[in-house]
Structure formats: C-alpha cells, structure tokens
Amino acid sequence: MSNNWKIAFSVAGVMLLVFILSIAGCVSTLNDFVAQEAGIEAQYKQNQNNYSNYFNKLKEMAQVPDMYAAQLQKTYNSAISSRYGEGGSKAVVQFIQEHNPTFDATMYRQIMQTIEAGRNSFEADQKTLLDKKRLYDIALNSFPSTLYAKMFGFPKKDISKMDIVLNEETEKAFDSKKAGPINLK
C-alpha cells in the first residue's frame, strides 16, 4: 500500500471521526433541550400544585376558628346552664369564683405559620422555575447549541407562558417604576 492510500485512509478516518462526534454532539444537545423543556414544564406544574395546596390548606385551616368559636359558645352556654339552670344566676352579686372557658389563640399562630411556610415554599418553587428558564435561555443562545436549536426548531414549547406568578402591586410597581410604602392596615 502506497503512502497516498495511507494518507487518504487517515484523512477519511479523521473525517469519519469528526462526523460521528458531530452527530453525537447534536444528539446530546437535542436531548438536553428536550430535558430542559420538560423540566421547565414540570416545574411550572409543581408551582401550580404548591400554590393550590397552599390555598386549600389555608381555606381548611380558616374554618377551624369558626368551629372553635361555635364549640366554645356551646360549651360556655352549657356550663352556665348547668350551674344556674335555664334562667341563669339570679344573684345580684356572685361570690363564687368561677372558671369560664378561655379562648386559645394557638390556632391563629398555626395559621400564620402555615401562611409563612406556604409563601416560603412557593417562593422557592418560583426561584427554581426562573433558574430553569435562565439555563434554557443560555443553552438556546450559546454556540454551537444555538445552531442545533435553530436547525431542529427549538424551542418546541412556548416557555413564555410558563412564568412566575406575581401580585398586582408588583406588576404596577414594575410597570410604573415606582413603589410606595406598604399599608399594613
């Protein structure tokens, strides 16, 4: 075999290797894009799940004080009725030291803790979604992956619809570029 054939086989081998590595890089990049889009969509659904769970929990917990107050009233009325009968005490001055049921504020602290924990958990999920979107945007716009993305039609999903949830005050402040003091009353 002559030197020309050896050089030709070497060049062909190098070209084949470059081609195989290019295909492998393309497939790997495309798989990354698919995984990132799926991750963003899954995180968006997790944000919805977290938000829904948080509000359902609060709605359920908010019923407890009403139930507690009704039960307290019933217990108090029963205690008074059993002590003094249907008409209550007829004494002008009651010299007996009485112990009446007291209202326990523990449940309100638990509701406040649930609100804080729910907000913190939701904020963490929102941050995760933003980070996944940031990484995807970097991948879409970095060389050489941007070539593969454009060649194969990425983004395939409308990621802009999978955004974080903001309250109206935040949107107004960022639109107007002005924020006033918080009114706590």
C-alpha positions as CSV (number, residue, x, y, z in Angstrom):
1,M,0.0,0.0,0.0
2,S,1.4,3.4,-1.0
3,N,1.7,6.5,1.1
4,N,-1.1,8.1,-0.9
5,W,-3.5,5.4,0.2
6,K,-2.4,5.6,3.8
7,I,-2.9,9.4,3.8
8,A,-6.3,9.0,2.1
9,F,-7.4,6.4,4.7
10,S,-6.1,8.6,7.5
11,V,-8.0,11.7,6.2
12,A,-11.1,9.6,5.7
13,G,-10.8,8.2,9.2
14,V,-10.4,11.6,10.7
15,M,-13.4,12.9,8.7
16,L,-15.5,9.9,9.8
17,L,-14.5,10.5,13.4
18,V,-15.4,14.3,13.2
19,F,-18.7,13.3,11.6
20,I,-19.5,10.8,14.3
21,L,-18.6,13.2,17.1
22,S,-20.7,16.0,15.4
23,I,-23.7,13.7,15.3
24,A,-23.1,12.6,18.9
25,G,-22.9,16.3,20.0
26,C,-26.0,17.1,18.0
27,V,-28.0,14.2,19.6
28,S,-26.7,15.1,23.1
29,T,-27.6,18.8,22.6
30,L,-31.1,17.9,21.3
31,N,-31.7,15.6,24.3
32,D,-30.6,18.4,26.6
33,F,-33.1,20.7,25.0
34,V,-35.9,18.2,25.4
35,A,-35.0,17.5,29.0
36,Q,-34.8,21.2,29.8
37,E,-38.2,21.9,28.3
38,A,-39.7,19.0,30.2
39,G,-38.1,20.3,33.4
40,I,-39.5,23.8,32.9
41,E,-42.9,22.4,32.2
42,A,-42.8,20.1,35.2
43,Q,-41.6,22.9,37.5
44,Y,-44.4,25.1,36.3
45,K,-46.9,22.4,37.2
46,Q,-45.2,22.0,40.6
47,N,-45.6,25.7,41.1
48,Q,-49.4,25.3,40.4
49,N,-49.5,22.3,42.7
50,N,-47.8,24.1,45.5
51,Y,-50.0,27.2,45.1
52,S,-53.2,25.1,45.1
53,N,-52.1,23.0,48.1
54,Y,-51.2,26.2,50.0
55,F,-54.5,27.8,49.4
56,N,-56.5,24.7,50.1
57,K,-54.7,24.3,53.4
58,L,-55.4,27.9,54.4
59,K,-59.1,27.6,53.4
60,E,-59.4,24.5,55.6
61,M,-57.5,26.0,58.5
62,A,-59.5,29.2,58.3
63,Q,-62.6,27.2,59.1
64,V,-61.2,26.0,62.4
65,P,-61.6,29.3,64.4
66,D,-65.3,29.5,63.4
67,M,-65.8,25.9,64.5
68,Y,-63.8,26.5,67.7
69,A,-65.8,29.7,68.5
70,A,-69.1,27.8,67.9
71,Q,-68.0,25.0,70.2
72,L,-66.7,27.4,72.8
73,Q,-70.0,29.2,72.8
74,K,-71.9,25.9,73.1
75,T,-69.6,24.8,76.0
76,Y,-69.9,28.1,77.7
77,N,-73.7,28.1,77.4
78,S,-73.8,24.5,78.7
79,A,-71.6,25.4,81.6
80,I,-73.7,28.4,82.6
81,S,-76.9,26.5,82.1
82,S,-75.7,23.5,84.2
83,R,-74.6,25.8,87.0
84,Y,-77.6,28.0,87.3
85,G,-80.4,26.4,85.3
86,E,-82.2,27.8,82.2
87,G,-82.7,31.3,83.6
88,G,-79.1,31.7,84.7
89,S,-78.0,33.2,88.1
90,K,-80.5,35.4,89.8
91,A,-77.9,36.7,92.4
92,V,-77.1,40.3,92.3
93,V,-73.5,39.6,93.3
94,Q,-72.0,36.3,92.6
95,F,-69.4,35.4,95.4
96,I,-68.4,32.1,93.9
97,Q,-65.2,32.3,91.9
98,E,-66.0,30.9,88.6
99,H,-63.8,29.4,86.0
100,N,-65.1,30.0,82.5
101,P,-63.7,28.6,79.3
102,T,-60.9,30.7,77.7
103,F,-60.2,31.3,74.0
104,D,-56.9,29.7,72.8
105,A,-55.0,31.8,70.2
106,T,-52.7,28.9,69.3
107,M,-54.7,28.1,66.1
108,Y,-54.1,31.6,64.9
109,R,-50.4,31.2,65.3
110,Q,-50.6,27.9,63.4
111,I,-52.4,29.7,60.6
112,M,-49.8,32.4,60.5
113,Q,-47.0,29.8,60.4
114,T,-48.8,28.0,57.6
115,I,-49.1,31.2,55.6
116,E,-45.4,31.9,56.1
117,A,-44.3,28.4,55.3
118,G,-46.6,28.3,52.3
119,R,-45.2,31.6,51.0
120,N,-41.6,30.5,51.5
121,S,-42.2,27.2,49.8
122,F,-43.9,28.8,46.8
123,E,-41.1,31.4,46.6
124,A,-38.6,28.6,46.4
125,D,-40.5,26.9,43.6
126,Q,-40.7,30.2,41.8
127,K,-36.9,30.7,42.0
128,T,-36.4,27.1,40.7
129,L,-38.6,27.9,37.7
130,L,-36.7,31.1,37.0
131,D,-33.4,29.3,37.2
132,K,-34.5,26.5,34.8
133,K,-35.7,29.1,32.3
134,R,-32.4,31.0,32.6
135,L,-30.4,27.9,32.0
136,Y,-32.6,27.0,29.0
137,D,-32.2,30.5,27.6
138,I,-28.4,30.3,27.9
139,A,-28.4,26.9,26.2
140,L,-30.6,28.2,23.3
141,N,-28.4,31.2,22.7
142,S,-24.9,29.7,23.2
143,F,-22.7,28.5,20.4
144,P,-22.8,25.8,19.0
145,S,-26.0,24.6,20.6
146,T,-27.9,27.6,19.1
147,L,-27.2,26.1,15.6
148,Y,-28.7,22.8,16.6
149,A,-31.7,24.5,18.3
150,K,-32.5,26.5,15.2
151,M,-31.9,23.6,12.9
152,F,-34.3,21.4,14.8
153,G,-36.9,24.0,15.7
154,F,-36.3,24.7,19.4
155,P,-37.9,25.9,21.4
156,K,-40.7,23.5,20.8
157,K,-42.8,24.7,23.7
158,D,-43.9,28.3,24.5
159,I,-41.8,28.7,27.6
160,S,-43.0,32.3,28.0
161,K,-46.4,31.1,29.1
162,M,-44.8,29.2,32.0
163,D,-43.9,32.2,34.0
164,I,-43.9,33.0,37.7
165,V,-47.0,34.3,39.5
166,L,-46.9,38.0,40.6
167,N,-49.4,40.1,42.6
168,E,-51.0,43.2,41.1
169,E,-49.0,45.6,43.3
170,T,-45.7,44.1,41.9
171,E,-46.8,44.4,38.3
172,K,-47.9,48.0,38.9
173,A,-44.6,49.0,40.6
174,F,-42.5,47.5,37.8
175,D,-44.7,49.0,35.1
176,S,-44.6,52.5,36.6
177,K,-41.0,52.1,38.1
178,K,-42.4,53.5,41.3
179,A,-43.3,51.9,44.7
180,G,-44.9,53.5,47.7
181,P,-44.9,52.5,51.3
182,I,-46.7,49.3,52.4
183,N,-50.0,50.0,54.1
184,L,-50.4,47.5,56.9
185,K,-53.9,48.5,57.9
